[in-house]
């Protein structure tokens, strides 16, 4: 499995080396990969969204 974000970054020439193929990755490996290789996307996914609500 090649994570699509990694593949997209390679095809757009944002990274020079082709992404690693993850063989039967478990959830923890995928989380670690996202945290390391895609920190901005990871932060967007894990933080609650501000939907314009005021407290």
Phi and psi in radians as a Rosetta constraint file:
Dihedral C 1 N 2 CA 2 C 2 CIRCULARHARMONIC -1.948 0.35
Dihedral N 2 CA 2 C 2 N 3 CIRCULARHARMONIC 2.033 0.35
Dihedral C 2 N 3 CA 3 C 3 CIRCULARHARMONIC -0.981 0.35
Dihedral N 3 CA 3 C 3 N 4 CIRCULARHARMONIC 2.382 0.35
Dihedral C 3 N 4 CA 4 C 4 CIRCULARHARMONIC -1.094 0.35
Dihedral N 4 CA 4 C 4 N 5 CIRCULARHARMONIC -0.610 0.35
Dihedral C 4 N 5 CA 5 C 5 CIRCULARHARMONIC -1.104 0.35
Dihedral N 5 CA 5 C 5 N 6 CIRCULARHARMONIC -0.694 0.35
Dihedral C 5 N 6 CA 6 C 6 CIRCULARHARMONIC -1.167 0.35
Dihedral N 6 CA 6 C 6 N 7 CIRCULARHARMONIC -0.751 0.35
Dihedral C 6 N 7 CA 7 C 7 CIRCULARHARMONIC -1.101 0.35
Dihedral N 7 CA 7 C 7 N 8 CIRCULARHARMONIC -0.745 0.35
Dihedral C 7 N 8 CA 8 C 8 CIRCULARHARMONIC -1.085 0.35
Dihedral N 8 CA 8 C 8 N 9 CIRCULARHARMONIC -0.735 0.35
Dihedral C 8 N 9 CA 9 C 9 CIRCULARHARMONIC -1.117 0.35
Dihedral N 9 CA 9 C 9 N 10 CIRCULARHARMONIC -0.684 0.35
Dihedral C 9 N 10 CA 10 C 10 CIRCULARHARMONIC -1.168 0.35
Dihedral N 10 CA 10 C 10 N 11 CIRCULARHARMONIC -0.805 0.35
Dihedral C 10 N 11 CA 11 C 11 CIRCULARHARMONIC -1.116 0.35
Dihedral N 11 CA 11 C 11 N 12 CIRCULARHARMONIC -0.546 0.35
Dihedral C 11 N 12 CA 12 C 12 CIRCULARHARMONIC -1.477 0.35
Dihedral N 12 CA 12 C 12 N 13 CIRCULARHARMONIC 0.072 0.35
Dihedral C 12 N 13 CA 13 C 13 CIRCULARHARMONIC 1.079 0.35
Dihedral N 13 CA 13 C 13 N 14 CIRCULARHARMONIC 0.522 0.35
Dihedral C 13 N 14 CA 14 C 14 CIRCULARHARMONIC -1.418 0.35
Dihedral N 14 CA 14 C 14 N 15 CIRCULARHARMONIC -0.423 0.35
Dihedral C 14 N 15 CA 15 C 15 CIRCULARHARMONIC -2.247 0.35
Dihedral N 15 CA 15 C 15 N 16 CIRCULARHARMONIC 2.577 0.35
Dihedral C 15 N 16 CA 16 C 16 CIRCULARHARMONIC -1.510 0.35
Dihedral N 16 CA 16 C 16 N 17 CIRCULARHARMONIC -0.619 0.35
Dihedral C 16 N 17 CA 17 C 17 CIRCULARHARMONIC -1.591 0.35
Dihedral N 17 CA 17 C 17 N 18 CIRCULARHARMONIC 2.443 0.35
Dihedral C 17 N 18 CA 18 C 18 CIRCULARHARMONIC -1.102 0.35
Dihedral N 18 CA 18 C 18 N 19 CIRCULARHARMONIC 2.564 0.35
Dihedral C 18 N 19 CA 19 C 19 CIRCULARHARMONIC -1.175 0.35
Dihedral N 19 CA 19 C 19 N 20 CIRCULARHARMONIC 2.673 0.35
Dihedral C 19 N 20 CA 20 C 20 CIRCULARHARMONIC -1.185 0.35
Dihedral N 20 CA 20 C 20 N 21 CIRCULARHARMONIC 2.579 0.35
Dihedral C 20 N 21 CA 21 C 21 CIRCULARHARMONIC -1.534 0.35
Dihedral N 21 CA 21 C 21 N 22 CIRCULARHARMONIC 2.230 0.35
Dihedral C 21 N 22 CA 22 C 22 CIRCULARHARMONIC -1.684 0.35
Dihedral N 22 CA 22 C 22 N 23 CIRCULARHARMONIC 2.027 0.35
Dihedral C 22 N 23 CA 23 C 23 CIRCULARHARMONIC -1.588 0.35
Dihedral N 23 CA 23 C 23 N 24 CIRCULARHARMONIC 2.036 0.35
Dihedral C 23 N 24 CA 24 C 24 CIRCULARHARMONIC 0.744 0.35
Dihedral N 24 CA 24 C 24 N 25 CIRCULARHARMONIC 1.047 0.35
Dihedral C 24 N 25 CA 25 C 25 CIRCULARHARMONIC -1.227 0.35
Dihedral N 25 CA 25 C 25 N 26 CIRCULARHARMONIC 2.466 0.35
Dihedral C 25 N 26 CA 26 C 26 CIRCULARHARMONIC -1.555 0.35
Dihedral N 26 CA 26 C 26 N 27 CIRCULARHARMONIC 3.041 0.35
Dihedral C 26 N 27 CA 27 C 27 CIRCULARHARMONIC -1.031 0.35
Dihedral N 27 CA 27 C 27 N 28 CIRCULARHARMONIC -0.751 0.35
Dihedral C 27 N 28 CA 28 C 28 CIRCULARHARMONIC -1.092 0.35
Dihedral N 28 CA 28 C 28 N 29 CIRCULARHARMONIC -0.682 0.35
Dihedral C 28 N 29 CA 29 C 29 CIRCULARHARMONIC -1.147 0.35
Dihedral N 29 CA 29 C 29 N 30 CIRCULARHARMONIC -0.722 0.35
Dihedral C 29 N 30 CA 30 C 30 CIRCULARHARMONIC -1.128 0.35
Dihedral N 30 CA 30 C 30 N 31 CIRCULARHARMONIC -0.695 0.35
Dihedral C 30 N 31 CA 31 C 31 CIRCULARHARMONIC -1.112 0.35
Dihedral N 31 CA 31 C 31 N 32 CIRCULARHARMONIC -0.814 0.35
Dihedral C 31 N 32 CA 32 C 32 CIRCULARHARMONIC -1.054 0.35
Dihedral N 32 CA 32 C 32 N 33 CIRCULARHARMONIC -0.739 0.35
Dihedral C 32 N 33 CA 33 C 33 CIRCULARHARMONIC -1.058 0.35
Dihedral N 33 CA 33 C 33 N 34 CIRCULARHARMONIC -0.827 0.35
Dihedral C 33 N 34 CA 34 C 34 CIRCULARHARMONIC -1.091 0.35
Dihedral N 34 CA 34 C 34 N 35 CIRCULARHARMONIC -0.742 0.35
Dihedral C 34 N 35 CA 35 C 35 CIRCULARHARMONIC -1.124 0.35
Dihedral N 35 CA 35 C 35 N 36 CIRCULARHARMONIC -0.640 0.35
Dihedral C 35 N 36 CA 36 C 36 CIRCULARHARMONIC -1.465 0.35
Dihedral N 36 CA 36 C 36 N 37 CIRCULARHARMONIC -0.837 0.35
Dihedral C 36 N 37 CA 37 C 37 CIRCULARHARMONIC -1.605 0.35
Dihedral N 37 CA 37 C 37 N 38 CIRCULARHARMONIC -0.393 0.35
Dihedral C 37 N 38 CA 38 C 38 CIRCULARHARMONIC -2.368 0.35
Dihedral N 38 CA 38 C 38 N 39 CIRCULARHARMONIC 1.005 0.35
Dihedral C 38 N 39 CA 39 C 39 CIRCULARHARMONIC -1.062 0.35
Dihedral N 39 CA 39 C 39 N 40 CIRCULARHARMONIC -0.624 0.35
Dihedral C 39 N 40 CA 40 C 40 CIRCULARHARMONIC -1.182 0.35
Dihedral N 40 CA 40 C 40 N 41 CIRCULARHARMONIC -0.791 0.35
Dihedral C 40 N 41 CA 41 C 41 CIRCULARHARMONIC -1.117 0.35
Dihedral N 41 CA 41 C 41 N 42 CIRCULARHARMONIC -0.672 0.35
Dihedral C 41 N 42 CA 42 C 42 CIRCULARHARMONIC -1.080 0.35
Dihedral N 42 CA 42 C 42 N 43 CIRCULARHARMONIC -0.803 0.35
Dihedral C 42 N 43 CA 43 C 43 CIRCULARHARMONIC -1.101 0.35
Dihedral N 43 CA 43 C 43 N 44 CIRCULARHARMONIC -0.692 0.35
Dihedral C 43 N 44 CA 44 C 44 CIRCULARHARMONIC -1.083 0.35
Dihedral N 44 CA 44 C 44 N 45 CIRCULARHARMONIC -0.654 0.35
Dihedral C 44 N 45 CA 45 C 45 CIRCULARHARMONIC -1.301 0.35
Dihedral N 45 CA 45 C 45 N 46 CIRCULARHARMONIC -0.633 0.35
Dihedral C 45 N 46 CA 46 C 46 CIRCULARHARMONIC -1.567 0.35
Dihedral N 46 CA 46 C 46 N 47 CIRCULARHARMONIC -0.351 0.35
Dihedral C 46 N 47 CA 47 C 47 CIRCULARHARMONIC -1.534 0.35
Dihedral N 47 CA 47 C 47 N 48 CIRCULARHARMONIC 2.480 0.35
Dihedral C 47 N 48 CA 48 C 48 CIRCULARHARMONIC -1.120 0.35
Dihedral N 48 CA 48 C 48 N 49 CIRCULARHARMONIC 2.529 0.35
Dihedral C 48 N 49 CA 49 C 49 CIRCULARHARMONIC -1.446 0.35
Dihedral N 49 CA 49 C 49 N 50 CIRCULARHARMONIC 2.435 0.35
Dihedral C 49 N 50 CA 50 C 50 CIRCULARHARMONIC -1.536 0.35
Dihedral N 50 CA 50 C 50 N 51 CIRCULARHARMONIC 1.899 0.35
Dihedral C 50 N 51 CA 51 C 51 CIRCULARHARMONIC -1.667 0.35
Dihedral N 51 CA 51 C 51 N 52 CIRCULARHARMONIC 0.451 0.35
Dihedral C 51 N 52 CA 52 C 52 CIRCULARHARMONIC 1.463 0.35
Dihedral N 52 CA 52 C 52 N 53 CIRCULARHARMONIC 0.121 0.35
Dihedral C 52 N 53 CA 53 C 53 CIRCULARHARMONIC -1.398 0.35
Dihedral N 53 CA 53 C 53 N 54 CIRCULARHARMONIC 2.443 0.35
Dihedral C 53 N 54 CA 54 C 54 CIRCULARHARMONIC -1.869 0.35
Dihedral N 54 CA 54 C 54 N 55 CIRCULARHARMONIC 2.553 0.35
